[in-house]
Amino acid sequence: MTVLICGSLAFDTVMVFDGRFKEHILPDRIHMLSVSFLVPQLRRNYGGVAGNIAYNLKLLGQDSVVLATVGDDFEPYARWMTQKGLSTQYVKVIPETYTAQAFITTDLDDNQITAFHPGAMQYAGTLSVPTDAGITLGLVGPDSREAMLQHAGQFHAAGIPFVFDPGQGLPMFDGADLLAFIEQAAWVIVNDYEGQLLQERTGLSPPEIAAKCRAYVVTQGGQGSTVYLKDETLQIPSVTPAKIVDPTGCGDAYRAGILYGLTHGFNWATTGRLASLMGAIKIAHHGTQAHQYAQKDIADQFAAAFGYPLQ
């Protein structure tokens, strides 16, 4: 099975604030916000939703291809992808642009404030899903508005089941747009905040969303996740991480676990638990593509966490 991931490739500049945002942002002054945070820790990582998911899938032993646009500055990231065995076949360089850039500040409570420059990602709508390339499963992640609409439509027209993962791109769409995505997608994944926004804009409850696709997944960080199916609702437990270091990219690791479970025909109880484990593995490491585990290590950790083998 070949997986195509549509979404961003980006450079992430991650800064860690050695305090708590809530102690510096006053609720009664939010309308005139002007704050500055000292960030003694700073790292520049390879990231973007598509790159992060592809990296985590590779750790699980699943190859995938990324459909994305990047800028003139992409070469070091391209070398990294090649080194890690990740395909750049459908990655297009847009001359005289920057690769998308995220500037992320994290506090001690794992809250994040992010500024994002889309750069070349704004041209992702110039790319088309290669429907004649043997793609059997897709994911539409945060990207330009045009690209997300086009790629979802192209997957649907070609009969290729895909995951709709709107992420931080969700606010770009109104209720009618989101309803169309849900009806085209086979699966929908959001975090709890995005889920509230999705439900408000569409006017649909979680069971009503699940009735329009094969599964509706809502992640809740350390509280685990919920999988809404047409005939049942599953509560997926979280996995206690070895340590909490950096939450950036945990959602992408989770989504890689979901894609792996879908490609291998796992039931949703196992698929969700694998996804939780992948998020826990990621959070124990700095960066979004710095953790490295063999497939056997992941299988051993799964058995230890849940008491049955990953299969």
MISE-298658 format. One line per 5 residues: number of its first residue (from 0); their letters; for each residue y, z, x of N, C-alpha, C. Coordinates in Angstrom, 2 decimals. Example, Ala and Ser with C-alpha at 12.3 -4.5 7.8 and 13.67 -1.06 7.14 Angstrom:
REM MISE-298658
0) AS) -5.69 7.80 13.19 -4.50 7.80 12.30 -3.30 7.80 13.20 ~ -2.25 7.08 12.85 -1.06 7.14 13.67 0.03 7.87 12.90
This chain:
REM MISE-298658
0) MTVLI) -1.19 0.00 0.84 0.00 0.00 0.00 1.24 0.00 0.87 ~ 2.19 -0.89 0.60 3.42 -1.00 1.39 4.58 -0.40 0.60 ~ 5.32 0.51 1.24 6.43 1.21 0.59 7.75 0.64 1.12 ~ 8.65 0.29 0.20 9.98 -0.16 0.57 10.99 0.90 0.13 ~ 11.80 1.37 1.09 12.79 2.40 0.81 14.18 1.79 0.88
5) CGSLA) 14.86 1.76 -0.26 16.23 1.23 -0.32 17.20 2.40 -0.27 ~ 18.10 2.38 0.70 19.04 3.49 0.81 19.75 3.46 2.14 ~ 20.39 4.55 2.47 21.26 4.57 3.63 20.53 4.85 4.94 ~ 21.03 4.25 5.99 20.79 4.66 7.37 22.14 5.15 7.87 ~ 22.19 6.34 8.43 23.48 6.94 8.75 23.39 7.82 9.98
10) FDTVM) 24.53 8.03 10.60 24.66 9.05 11.64 25.16 10.32 10.96 ~ 24.47 11.44 11.19 24.87 12.72 10.62 25.49 13.59 11.70 ~ 26.74 13.97 11.52 27.37 14.95 12.39 27.28 16.28 11.66 ~ 26.44 17.18 12.17 26.15 18.44 11.50 26.84 19.59 12.23 ~ 27.63 20.35 11.48 28.35 21.49 12.04 27.92 22.76 11.31
15) VFDGR) 27.77 23.84 12.04 27.33 25.10 11.44 28.46 26.12 11.51 ~ 28.90 26.55 10.32 29.93 27.59 10.20 29.25 28.94 10.20 ~ 29.65 29.79 11.12 29.01 31.10 11.29 29.59 32.12 10.31 ~ 29.59 31.76 9.04 30.13 32.61 7.99 29.69 32.07 6.64 ~ 30.41 32.48 5.58 30.07 32.05 4.23 31.29 31.43 3.56
20) FKEHI) 31.09 30.24 3.00 32.21 29.56 2.35 32.85 30.43 1.27 ~ 32.02 31.14 0.52 32.53 31.91 -0.63 33.52 32.99 -0.21 ~ 33.47 33.39 1.07 34.40 34.41 1.54 35.75 33.82 1.93 ~ 35.85 32.49 1.93 37.08 31.82 2.36 37.68 30.91 1.30 ~ 36.89 30.61 0.28 37.37 29.76 -0.82 37.60 30.66 -2.03
25) LPDRI) 38.85 30.86 -2.38 39.20 31.75 -3.49 39.18 30.98 -4.80 ~ 38.41 31.45 -5.79 38.30 30.72 -7.06 39.64 30.45 -7.73 ~ 40.60 31.40 -7.63 41.87 31.21 -8.31 42.84 30.33 -7.51 ~ 42.38 29.84 -6.34 43.22 28.95 -5.52 42.54 27.60 -5.28 ~ 41.49 27.33 -6.05 40.72 26.11 -5.82 41.54 24.86 -6.07
30) HMLSV) 42.60 24.97 -6.91 43.44 23.82 -7.23 44.40 23.47 -6.10 ~ 44.51 24.36 -5.11 45.40 24.10 -3.96 44.66 24.46 -2.67 ~ 43.44 23.95 -2.56 42.54 24.30 -1.47 43.03 23.75 -0.12 ~ 43.13 24.63 0.84 43.45 24.25 2.22 42.80 25.26 3.14 ~ 41.62 24.92 3.64 40.87 25.85 4.48 40.39 25.14 5.75
35) SFLVP) 40.15 25.92 6.77 39.64 25.40 8.04 38.52 26.31 8.50 ~ 37.42 25.71 8.97 36.27 26.48 9.41 36.02 26.22 10.90 ~ 35.87 27.28 11.68 35.48 27.15 13.08 33.99 26.91 13.14 ~ 33.58 25.81 13.79 32.16 25.43 13.83 31.69 25.36 15.29 ~ 31.19 26.47 15.83 30.79 26.49 17.24 29.57 25.62 17.54
40) QLRRN) 28.77 25.30 16.50 27.61 24.43 16.71 27.86 23.06 16.10 ~ 27.57 22.01 16.88 27.74 20.63 16.40 26.65 19.76 16.99 ~ 26.05 18.95 16.12 25.02 18.02 16.59 25.22 16.67 15.89 ~ 24.88 15.60 16.57 24.91 14.26 15.95 23.47 13.76 15.86 ~ 23.04 13.53 14.64 21.64 13.18 14.39 21.52 11.80 13.77
45) YGGVA) 20.33 11.22 13.89 20.00 10.02 13.15 19.58 10.47 11.75 ~ 20.15 9.84 10.73 19.86 10.29 9.37 20.01 9.18 8.36 ~ 20.49 9.56 7.19 20.51 8.66 6.04 19.22 8.82 5.26 ~ 19.32 8.76 3.96 18.16 9.00 3.10 16.98 8.10 3.46 ~ 17.22 6.80 3.62 16.11 5.88 3.89 15.45 6.17 5.23
50) GNIAY) 16.27 6.40 6.26 15.72 6.70 7.58 14.93 7.99 7.59 ~ 15.47 9.02 6.92 14.78 10.31 6.89 13.44 10.24 6.16 ~ 13.43 9.57 5.01 12.18 9.45 4.26 11.15 8.66 5.06 ~ 11.57 7.55 5.68 10.64 6.74 6.47 10.07 7.55 7.62 ~ 10.92 8.36 8.28 10.46 9.18 9.40 9.39 10.17 8.94
55) NLKLL) 9.64 10.85 7.83 8.68 11.83 7.34 7.39 11.18 6.85 ~ 7.50 10.01 6.24 6.29 9.29 5.84 5.44 8.94 7.06 ~ 6.10 8.56 8.14 5.36 8.21 9.37 4.60 9.42 9.90 ~ 5.21 10.62 9.81 4.50 11.83 10.23 3.22 12.02 9.42 ~ 3.27 11.60 8.17 2.10 11.72 7.31 1.09 10.60 7.53
60) GQDSV) 1.48 9.61 8.35 0.58 8.50 8.63 0.77 7.30 7.72 ~ 1.88 7.28 6.95 2.14 6.18 6.03 3.27 5.31 6.56 ~ 2.99 4.01 6.76 4.04 3.09 7.17 4.92 2.73 5.98 ~ 6.15 2.38 6.26 7.09 1.95 5.23 8.09 1.00 5.86 ~ 8.89 0.35 5.03 9.97 -0.49 5.53 11.26 -0.06 4.82
65) VLATV) 12.37 -0.18 5.56 13.67 0.24 5.06 14.52 -0.98 4.76 ~ 15.20 -0.97 3.61 16.14 -2.02 3.25 17.54 -1.39 3.29 ~ 18.34 -1.80 4.30 19.65 -1.15 4.48 20.58 -2.03 5.29 ~ 21.88 -1.78 5.16 22.89 -2.43 5.99 23.51 -1.40 6.93 ~ 23.79 -1.85 8.17 24.32 -0.96 9.20 25.45 -1.67 9.96
70) GDDFE) 26.12 -0.91 10.82 27.26 -1.47 11.54 26.94 -1.85 12.98 ~ 27.98 -2.25 13.70 27.84 -2.66 15.10 27.35 -1.53 16.00 ~ 27.54 -0.29 15.58 27.19 0.87 16.40 25.75 1.32 16.20 ~ 24.93 0.51 15.52 23.60 0.96 15.12 22.56 0.92 16.24 ~ 22.83 0.25 17.34 21.81 -0.02 18.36 21.02 1.23 18.80
75) PYARW) 21.66 2.37 19.11 20.84 3.52 19.52 19.89 4.00 18.43 ~ 20.32 3.90 17.18 19.45 4.29 16.08 18.29 3.30 15.98 ~ 18.57 2.01 16.16 17.52 1.00 16.11 16.47 1.26 17.19 ~ 16.93 1.64 18.39 15.98 1.96 19.46 15.12 3.15 19.08 ~ 15.73 4.15 18.45 15.00 5.34 18.01 13.93 4.96 16.99
80) MTQKG) 14.30 4.12 16.02 13.34 3.72 15.00 12.16 2.97 15.62 ~ 12.45 2.07 16.54 11.39 1.32 17.21 10.49 2.26 17.99 ~ 11.10 3.21 18.67 10.34 4.20 19.46 9.40 5.02 18.58 ~ 9.84 5.30 17.36 9.04 6.11 16.44 8.13 5.28 15.54 ~ 8.09 3.98 15.77 7.20 3.12 15.00 7.69 2.81 13.61
85) LSTQY) 9.02 2.86 13.41 9.60 2.57 12.10 10.14 1.14 12.09 ~ 9.88 0.43 11.03 10.28 -0.98 10.94 11.78 -1.13 10.69 ~ 12.38 -2.10 11.39 13.77 -2.48 11.13 13.86 -3.91 10.58 ~ 12.74 -4.41 10.07 12.65 -5.80 9.63 13.71 -6.15 8.59 ~ 13.98 -5.22 7.67 14.93 -5.50 6.59 16.24 -4.72 6.75
90) VKVIP) 16.57 -4.39 7.99 17.85 -3.74 8.29 18.82 -4.81 8.77 ~ 19.96 -4.94 8.11 20.92 -6.00 8.42 22.20 -5.40 9.02 ~ 22.64 -5.95 10.15 23.89 -5.52 10.79 25.06 -6.29 10.16 ~ 26.07 -5.54 9.72 27.30 -6.13 9.18 28.36 -6.06 10.28 ~ 28.77 -7.19 10.85 29.73 -7.18 11.96 31.04 -6.49 11.58
95) ETYTA) 31.64 -5.87 12.60 32.95 -5.24 12.48 32.97 -4.11 11.44 ~ 31.85 -3.40 11.32 31.80 -2.21 10.48 31.11 -1.10 11.26 ~ 31.28 0.12 10.79 30.53 1.25 11.31 29.29 1.47 10.46 ~ 28.23 1.97 11.06 27.11 2.49 10.29 27.62 3.68 9.48 ~ 27.06 3.90 8.32 27.48 5.02 7.47 27.46 6.32 8.28
100) QAFIT) 28.42 7.19 8.01 28.57 8.44 8.76 28.72 9.60 7.78 ~ 27.92 10.65 7.98 28.05 11.88 7.19 28.52 13.00 8.11 ~ 29.51 13.74 7.65 30.02 14.90 8.39 29.72 16.13 7.54 ~ 28.76 16.92 7.99 28.18 17.99 7.17 28.48 19.35 7.80 ~ 29.08 20.25 7.02 29.30 21.61 7.47 28.44 22.54 6.62
105) TDLDD) 27.62 23.35 7.29 26.68 24.26 6.63 27.08 25.70 6.92 ~ 26.98 26.59 5.90 27.29 28.00 6.16 26.01 28.82 6.24 ~ 26.14 30.13 6.38 24.98 31.00 6.58 24.10 31.11 5.34 ~ 24.63 30.72 4.18 23.83 30.73 2.94 23.22 29.36 2.66 ~ 23.29 28.46 3.65 22.77 27.10 3.51 23.52 26.26 2.50
110) NQITA) 24.75 26.68 2.13 25.62 25.81 1.35 26.18 24.73 2.27 ~ 26.50 23.57 1.71 26.98 22.47 2.53 28.23 21.83 1.93 ~ 29.15 21.46 2.80 30.30 20.64 2.44 30.18 19.37 3.27 ~ 30.17 18.23 2.59 29.92 16.96 3.27 31.02 15.95 2.99 ~ 31.47 15.28 4.05 32.34 14.10 3.91 31.53 12.89 4.36
115) FHPGA) 31.59 11.82 3.58 30.74 10.67 3.87 31.56 9.39 3.92 ~ 31.44 8.66 5.05 32.07 7.35 5.18 30.98 6.30 5.02 ~ 31.03 5.48 3.96 29.92 4.55 3.71 29.81 3.41 4.70 ~ 30.94 2.96 5.29 30.87 1.89 6.28 30.10 0.69 5.79 ~ 29.15 0.25 6.60 28.37 -0.95 6.28 27.54 -0.80 5.02
120) MQYAG) 27.28 0.42 4.60 26.49 0.64 3.39 27.13 -0.01 2.17 ~ 28.45 -0.20 2.21 29.14 -0.83 1.09 28.67 -2.27 0.85 ~ 28.00 -2.86 1.86 27.54 -4.25 1.75 26.04 -4.33 1.45 ~ 25.44 -3.21 1.09 23.99 -3.22 0.83 23.61 -4.09 -0.35 ~ 24.58 -4.36 -1.22 24.31 -5.24 -2.34 24.06 -6.69 -1.95
125) TLSVP) 24.33 -7.03 -0.70 24.04 -8.39 -0.23 22.56 -8.58 0.08 ~ 21.82 -7.48 0.10 20.38 -7.54 0.38 19.59 -7.59 -0.92 ~ 18.45 -8.23 -0.88 17.56 -8.30 -2.04 16.21 -7.71 -1.69 ~ 15.57 -7.11 -2.67 14.21 -6.61 -2.49 13.28 -7.79 -2.18 ~ 12.55 -7.73 -1.06 11.64 -8.84 -0.71 10.37 -8.79 -1.58
130) TDAGI) 10.47 -9.33 -2.76 9.39 -9.19 -3.73 8.13 -10.00 -3.37 ~ 8.25 -10.86 -2.35 7.09 -11.66 -1.93 6.49 -11.13 -0.64 ~ 6.81 -9.89 -0.26 6.38 -9.35 1.03 5.26 -8.31 0.90 ~ 4.60 -8.27 -0.24 3.49 -7.34 -0.41 3.92 -5.91 -0.70 ~ 5.15 -5.72 -1.16 5.63 -4.38 -1.49 4.94 -3.92 -2.77
135) TLGLV) 4.37 -2.72 -2.74 3.66 -2.22 -3.91 4.28 -0.94 -4.48 ~ 5.22 -0.35 -3.77 5.87 0.87 -4.23 7.26 0.91 -3.63 ~ 8.26 1.30 -4.42 9.63 1.32 -3.91 10.32 2.64 -4.19 ~ 11.46 2.81 -3.55 12.36 3.93 -3.83 13.78 3.41 -3.78 ~ 14.56 3.72 -4.80 15.98 3.41 -4.82 16.72 4.72 -4.61
140) GPDSR) 17.29 4.87 -3.42 18.01 6.07 -3.07 19.50 5.84 -3.03 ~ 20.28 6.87 -2.67 21.74 6.73 -2.61 22.15 5.56 -1.73 ~ 23.01 4.71 -2.27 23.42 3.48 -1.60 24.73 3.07 -2.26 ~ 25.19 1.86 -2.03 26.35 1.40 -2.78 25.97 1.26 -4.25 ~ 26.96 1.35 -5.12 26.69 1.23 -6.56 26.01 -0.10 -6.87
145) EAMLQ) 26.56 -1.18 -6.34 26.01 -2.51 -6.60 24.57 -2.61 -6.12 ~ 24.30 -2.07 -4.93 22.95 -2.16 -4.37 21.94 -1.41 -5.23 ~ 22.31 -0.21 -5.67 21.38 0.58 -6.48 21.05 -0.12 -7.79 ~ 22.07 -0.68 -8.43 21.83 -1.41 -9.68 20.95 -2.63 -9.44 ~ 21.28 -3.40 -8.39 20.53 -4.62 -8.10 19.09 -4.33 -7.73
150) HAGQF) 18.88 -3.39 -6.82 17.54 -3.15 -6.31 16.63 -2.57 -7.39 ~ 17.18 -1.71 -8.24 16.38 -1.19 -9.36 15.97 -2.34 -10.28 ~ 16.92 -3.22 -10.58 16.61 -4.36 -11.44 15.60 -5.30 -10.82 ~ 15.68 -5.50 -9.51 14.76 -6.40 -8.82 13.35 -5.82 -8.77 ~ 13.24 -4.52 -8.49 11.92 -3.88 -8.54 11.31 -4.04 -9.94
155) HAAGI) 12.11 -3.73 -10.94 11.62 -3.76 -12.32 11.19 -5.16 -12.72 ~ 12.01 -6.17 -12.39 11.69 -7.55 -12.76 10.42 -8.04 -12.08 ~ 10.18 -7.52 -10.87 9.00 -7.93 -10.11 7.76 -7.12 -10.47 ~ 7.92 -6.13 -11.33 6.78 -5.30 -11.72 6.33 -4.34 -10.63 ~ 7.25 -4.01 -9.72 6.94 -3.07 -8.63 7.41 -1.67 -9.05
160) PFVFD) 6.50 -0.70 -9.20 6.93 0.64 -9.61 7.78 1.28 -8.52 ~ 8.83 2.00 -8.95 9.71 2.61 -7.95 10.18 3.99 -8.41 ~ 10.59 4.76 -7.41 11.19 6.08 -7.63 12.70 5.90 -7.69 ~ 13.33 6.46 -8.71 14.80 6.50 -8.78 15.24 7.87 -8.25 ~ 15.94 7.85 -7.12 16.38 9.06 -6.43 17.89 8.95 -6.20
165) PGQGL) 18.71 9.21 -7.21 20.14 8.91 -7.10 20.91 9.77 -6.12 ~ 20.46 11.02 -5.89 21.14 11.88 -4.94 22.62 11.97 -5.15 ~ 23.35 11.94 -4.04 24.81 12.05 -4.11 25.46 10.81 -4.71 ~ 24.68 9.77 -4.97 25.21 8.57 -5.61 25.28 8.68 -7.13 ~ 24.70 9.73 -7.69 24.62 9.85 -9.14 25.98 9.81 -9.84
170) PMFDG) 27.03 10.48 -9.31 28.31 10.46 -10.01 28.93 9.08 -10.18 ~ 28.45 8.06 -9.46 29.01 6.71 -9.61 28.63 6.06 -10.94 ~ 27.68 6.66 -11.68 27.13 5.99 -12.85 27.41 6.78 -14.13 ~ 27.65 6.04 -15.21 27.83 6.69 -16.50 26.48 6.84 -17.20 ~ 26.50 7.38 -18.41 25.26 7.64 -19.11 24.44 6.40 -19.37
175) ADLLA) 25.10 5.30 -19.72 24.36 4.06 -20.01 23.67 3.53 -18.76 ~ 24.38 3.58 -17.62 23.77 3.15 -16.35 22.54 3.99 -16.03 ~ 22.70 5.30 -16.15 21.61 6.21 -15.79 20.42 6.05 -16.72 ~ 20.69 5.83 -17.98 19.59 5.60 -18.92 18.82 4.33 -18.55 ~ 19.54 3.30 -18.12 18.87 2.06 -17.70 18.00 2.30 -16.48
180) FIEQA) 18.51 3.07 -15.50 17.70 3.41 -14.33 16.42 4.12 -14.75 ~ 16.55 5.12 -15.62 15.39 5.91 -16.04 14.35 5.02 -16.72 ~ 14.80 4.10 -17.55 13.87 3.23 -18.27 13.22 2.20 -17.37 ~ 13.90 1.83 -16.28 13.32 0.87 -15.33 12.36 1.55 -14.35 ~ 12.67 2.79 -13.97 11.91 3.48 -12.92 10.57 3.97 -13.44
185) AWVIV) 9.62 4.11 -12.50 8.36 4.76 -12.83 8.49 6.28 -12.70 ~ 9.30 6.73 -11.73 9.49 8.16 -11.48 10.96 8.43 -11.19 ~ 11.44 9.61 -11.56 12.81 10.02 -11.31 12.78 11.36 -10.59 ~ 13.54 11.46 -9.47 13.60 12.71 -8.70 15.06 13.10 -8.49 ~ 15.40 14.35 -8.80 16.74 14.88 -8.59 16.62 16.34 -8.17
190) NDYEG) 17.71 16.89 -7.58 17.74 18.34 -7.41 18.29 18.97 -8.68 ~ 18.34 20.31 -8.73 18.70 20.95 -9.99 20.14 20.65 -10.40 ~ 21.07 20.55 -9.43 22.45 20.21 -9.77 22.54 18.79 -10.31 ~ 21.89 17.85 -9.61 21.89 16.46 -10.07 21.22 16.34 -11.42 ~ 20.17 17.15 -11.64 19.48 17.14 -12.92 20.39 17.52 -14.07
195) QLLQE) 21.21 18.55 -13.85 22.15 18.95 -14.90 23.13 17.82 -15.22 ~ 23.63 17.15 -14.17 24.56 16.05 -14.38 23.87 14.88 -15.07 ~ 22.66 14.56 -14.64 21.90 13.47 -15.25 21.67 13.75 -16.74 ~ 21.30 14.98 -17.06 21.02 15.35 -18.45 22.29 15.34 -19.30 ~ 23.41 15.79 -18.72 24.67 15.78 -19.46 25.13 14.35 -19.76
200) RTGLS) 25.02 13.48 -18.76 25.54 12.11 -18.95 24.67 11.26 -19.86 ~ 23.36 11.51 -19.84 22.47 10.72 -20.69 22.25 11.38 -22.05 ~ 22.53 12.69 -22.15 22.27 13.41 -23.38 20.79 13.69 -23.60 ~ 19.98 13.52 -22.56 18.54 13.71 -22.66 18.11 15.03 -22.04 ~ 17.12 15.66 -22.64 16.52 16.86 -22.07 15.47 16.44 -21.04
205) PPEIA) 15.01 17.36 -20.18 13.96 16.99 -19.22 12.72 16.36 -19.87 ~ 12.17 16.94 -20.96 11.01 16.28 -21.58 11.34 14.88 -22.11 ~ 12.57 14.68 -22.58 12.95 13.36 -23.09 13.06 12.35 -21.95 ~ 13.54 12.80 -20.78 13.57 11.91 -19.62 12.15 11.56 -19.20 ~ 11.28 12.58 -19.17 9.88 12.36 -18.77 9.18 11.40 -19.71
210) AKCRA) 9.58 11.38 -20.97 8.94 10.49 -21.94 9.26 9.03 -21.68 ~ 10.33 8.77 -20.92 10.76 7.40 -20.64 10.24 6.88 -19.29 ~ 9.56 7.73 -18.52 9.00 7.31 -17.22 7.68 8.03 -17.02 ~ 7.11 7.89 -15.85 5.81 8.52 -15.63 5.94 10.00 -15.26 ~ 7.05 10.36 -14.58 7.28 11.76 -14.22 8.74 11.95 -13.88
215) YVVTQ) 9.24 13.13 -14.22 10.62 13.53 -13.90 10.52 14.79 -13.05 ~ 10.97 14.71 -11.81 10.82 15.82 -10.85 12.19 16.42 -10.56 ~ 12.29 17.74 -10.69 13.53 18.46 -10.40 13.24 19.50 -9.32 ~ 13.91 19.38 -8.19 13.71 20.34 -7.10 14.72 21.48 -7.22 ~ 14.28 22.67 -6.79 15.11 23.87 -6.92 15.15 24.68 -5.63
220) GGQGS) 15.15 23.97 -4.49 15.24 24.65 -3.21 14.11 25.64 -3.00 ~ 14.49 26.87 -2.62 13.50 27.91 -2.35 12.74 28.38 -3.58 ~ 13.19 27.97 -4.76 12.50 28.34 -6.00 11.39 27.36 -6.37 ~ 11.17 26.36 -5.53 10.12 25.39 -5.81 10.65 24.18 -6.55 ~ 9.84 23.60 -7.41 10.23 22.41 -8.15 9.45 22.34 -9.45
225) TVYLK) 9.95 21.50 -10.35 9.30 21.33 -11.65 9.00 19.86 -11.86 ~ 7.79 19.56 -12.27 7.39 18.19 -12.57 7.16 18.09 -14.08 ~ 8.00 17.30 -14.73 7.87 17.07 -16.17 7.07 15.80 -16.38 ~ 5.93 15.92 -17.03 5.10 14.78 -17.40 5.15 14.61 -18.91 ~ 4.60 13.54 -19.40 4.66 13.28 -20.85 3.96 14.38 -21.66
230) DETLQ) 2.87 14.92 -21.10 2.07 15.87 -21.87 2.00 17.27 -21.28 ~ 2.68 17.52 -20.17 2.66 18.86 -19.58 3.80 19.02 -18.58 ~ 4.08 20.27 -18.24 5.10 20.59 -17.25 4.45 21.45 -16.16 ~ 4.63 21.03 -14.91 4.02 21.74 -13.79 5.10 22.45 -12.98 ~ 4.85 23.72 -12.66 5.71 24.47 -11.77 5.11 24.41 -10.37
235) IPSVT) 5.82 23.83 -9.44 5.34 23.67 -8.07 5.95 24.76 -7.19 ~ 5.15 25.58 -6.54 5.72 26.66 -5.72 6.33 26.13 -4.43 ~ 7.28 26.87 -3.90 7.80 26.54 -2.58 6.86 27.08 -1.52 ~ 7.06 26.66 -0.29 6.28 27.15 0.84 7.23 27.94 1.74 ~ 6.83 29.14 2.12 7.67 29.95 2.99 7.72 29.31 4.37
240) PAKIV) 8.90 28.93 4.84 8.99 28.26 6.15 8.80 29.23 7.30 ~ 8.44 28.71 8.46 8.30 29.55 9.65 9.62 30.23 9.97 ~ 10.72 29.53 9.74 12.07 30.06 9.88 13.02 29.11 9.18 ~ 14.20 29.61 8.85 15.20 28.77 8.20 16.27 28.43 9.24 ~ 16.33 27.15 9.60 17.21 26.70 10.67 18.28 25.73 10.14
245) DPTGC) 17.85 24.71 9.42 18.78 23.65 9.00 18.25 22.99 7.74 ~ 18.96 23.15 6.59 18.46 22.57 5.35 18.72 21.07 5.21 ~ 19.53 20.49 6.09 19.87 19.07 5.97 18.61 18.21 6.08 ~ 18.37 17.38 5.10 17.22 16.48 5.12 15.97 17.04 4.49 ~ 16.00 18.30 3.99 14.80 18.86 3.37 14.40 18.08 2.12
250) GDAYR) 15.40 17.67 1.35 15.10 16.88 0.15 14.45 15.55 0.48 ~ 14.85 14.95 1.59 14.24 13.67 2.01 12.80 13.88 2.45 ~ 12.54 14.99 3.16 11.16 15.31 3.55 10.30 15.52 2.31 ~ 10.87 16.21 1.31 10.17 16.42 0.04 9.80 15.08 -0.59 ~ 10.75 14.16 -0.61 10.51 12.86 -1.23 9.45 12.05 -0.49
255) AGILY) 9.38 12.23 0.82 8.31 11.58 1.58 6.94 12.10 1.12 ~ 6.87 13.40 0.88 5.62 13.97 0.37 5.24 13.39 -0.99 ~ 6.25 13.19 -1.84 5.99 12.58 -3.16 5.48 11.15 -2.99 ~ 6.14 10.37 -2.14 5.71 8.98 -1.94 4.30 8.92 -1.37 ~ 3.99 9.83 -0.45 2.64 9.83 0.14 1.60 10.14 -0.93
260) GLTHG) 1.90 11.14 -1.76 0.97 11.47 -2.83 0.76 10.32 -3.80 ~ 1.85 9.60 -4.12 1.73 8.46 -5.02 0.91 7.33 -4.39 ~ 1.12 7.07 -3.11 0.37 5.98 -2.46 -1.11 6.30 -2.31 ~ -1.44 7.60 -2.28 -2.84 7.98 -2.07 -3.52 8.47 -3.34 ~ -2.86 8.35 -4.47 -3.50 8.67 -5.73 -3.75 10.15 -5.96
265) FNWAT) -2.99 11.03 -5.32 -3.15 12.47 -5.54 -2.67 12.82 -6.95 ~ -3.22 13.90 -7.50 -2.67 14.38 -8.76 -1.32 15.05 -8.49 ~ -0.57 15.37 -9.56 0.79 15.87 -9.36 0.82 17.28 -8.80 ~ -0.18 18.08 -9.06 -0.21 19.43 -8.48 -0.28 19.35 -6.95 ~ -1.11 18.45 -6.45 -1.24 18.29 -4.99 -0.04 17.55 -4.41
270) TGRLA) 0.42 16.51 -5.10 1.58 15.75 -4.62 2.79 16.66 -4.49 ~ 3.06 17.47 -5.50 4.20 18.37 -5.46 4.08 19.41 -4.36 ~ 2.89 19.92 -4.15 2.69 20.94 -3.10 2.85 20.34 -1.71 ~ 2.37 19.12 -1.51 2.58 18.45 -0.24 4.07 18.25 0.00 ~ 4.80 17.86 -1.03 6.24 17.67 -0.92 6.93 18.98 -0.53
275) SLMGA) 6.52 20.08 -1.16 7.09 21.39 -0.82 6.82 21.75 0.63 ~ 5.61 21.48 1.09 5.27 21.77 2.48 6.13 20.96 3.44 ~ 6.35 19.69 3.13 7.16 18.85 4.01 8.59 19.38 4.10 ~ 9.13 19.86 2.98 10.47 20.45 3.01 10.50 21.70 3.87 ~ 9.46 22.53 3.78 9.39 23.76 4.57 9.27 23.47 6.07
280) IKIAH) 8.52 22.45 6.41 8.40 22.05 7.81 9.75 21.60 8.35 ~ 10.46 20.79 7.57 11.75 20.29 8.01 12.79 21.39 8.21 ~ 12.85 22.37 7.30 13.92 23.37 7.34 13.82 24.27 8.57 ~ 12.68 24.27 9.23 12.49 25.09 10.42 12.98 24.42 11.69 ~ 13.60 23.24 11.55 14.05 22.48 12.71 15.47 21.98 12.51
285) HGTQA) 16.22 21.89 13.60 17.53 21.27 13.56 17.37 19.76 13.39 ~ 18.31 19.14 12.69 18.29 17.69 12.55 17.35 17.24 11.46 ~ 17.48 15.98 11.08 16.67 15.43 10.00 15.44 14.67 10.50 ~ 15.41 14.34 11.79 14.28 13.59 12.34 13.86 14.16 13.70 ~ 13.88 15.49 13.80 13.53 16.13 15.07 12.18 16.83 15.03
290) HQYAQ) 11.67 17.10 13.85 10.38 17.78 13.72 9.26 16.77 13.97 ~ 8.23 17.22 14.67 7.11 16.35 15.00 5.80 17.10 14.80 ~ 4.96 16.55 13.94 3.67 17.15 13.66 2.63 16.04 13.55 ~ 1.40 16.34 13.97 0.29 15.42 13.75 -0.19 15.56 12.32 ~ -0.83 14.53 11.80 -1.36 14.59 10.44 -2.28 15.79 10.25
295) KDIAD) -3.09 16.09 11.27 -4.02 17.23 11.15 -3.26 18.54 11.02 ~ -2.13 18.66 11.73 -1.33 19.89 11.62 -0.84 20.07 10.18 ~ -0.39 18.98 9.57 0.11 19.06 8.20 -1.03 19.41 7.25 ~ -2.18 18.78 7.44 -3.34 19.08 6.60 -3.77 20.55 6.75 ~ -3.75 21.06 7.98 -4.12 22.46 8.21 -3.13 23.41 7.53
300) QFAAA) -1.83 23.09 7.63 -0.82 23.94 7.00 -0.93 23.89 5.48 ~ -1.28 22.73 4.95 -1.46 22.61 3.50 -2.60 23.51 3.04 ~ -3.73 23.44 3.72 -4.89 24.27 3.35 -4.57 25.75 3.45 ~ -3.81 26.12 4.50 -3.45 27.53 4.68 -2.50 28.00 3.58 ~ -1.60 27.13 3.15 -0.61 27.52 2.15 -1.19 27.56 0.75
305) FGYPL) -2.11 26.65 0.44 -2.52 26.50 -0.95 -4.01 26.76 -1.20 ~ -4.79 26.96 -0.14 -6.18 27.37 -0.32 -7.15 26.28 -0.68 ~ -6.74 25.03 -0.52 -7.67 23.92 -0.73 -7.23 22.76 0.15 ~ -8.15 21.84 0.50 -7.81 20.77 1.43 -6.91 19.70 0.80 ~ -6.16 19.05 1.66 -5.29 17.95 1.23 -6.14 16.69 1.14
310) Q) -6.43 16.28 -0.06 -7.25 15.07 -0.25 -7.18 14.62 -1.71
